């Protein structure tokens, strides 16, 4: 007996697959959230000279390493999509697992970085800069974790050759997470 595919995934009034359209709505709402956060950060940064001094204590090396890690993990997401497009589910799953590994490495570097900053007395309550720093990086980290969980679920299906279109969807989400980091890295770590 063949399993029934939900009608919501079979039809589309827009010509865009329903899952992809839903993903774009999610990304659009996330742009509003991160856009508001980054716009607030920029306004505060331009208003207060003391933010330059606070920003000088961020760990630029850790930020650069995390940038490299995320960009590399995005490459694996692209390779996973390519494999899925060619119907190679197990290969796509392997690349998704490498992408998840990149996310895990990102979080390990972030944990080491935060441990060092907190040990030097830079906590979320130190001043407004550090509040923004921990809020923006923490929110981004939650998105990394969420992406990794979804990617694991999709990889589980992909290894069996099921729902391979979702490999593209999680890849789009992962690229969004990377783009957010591409904005966070120069604003928080480089612009001192």
Buried (B, 14 or more C-beta within 10 A) or exposed (E): EEEEEEEEEEEEEEEEBBBBBEBBEBBEEBEEEBEEBBEEBEEBBEEBEEBEEBBEBBBBEBBEBBBBBBEBBBEBBBBBBBBBEEEBBEBBBBBBBBBBBBBBBBBEBBEEBBEEBBEEEBEEEBBBBBBBBBBBBEBBBEBBBEBBEBBBEBBEBBBEBEBBBBBBBBBBBBBBBBBBBEBBBEBBBEEE
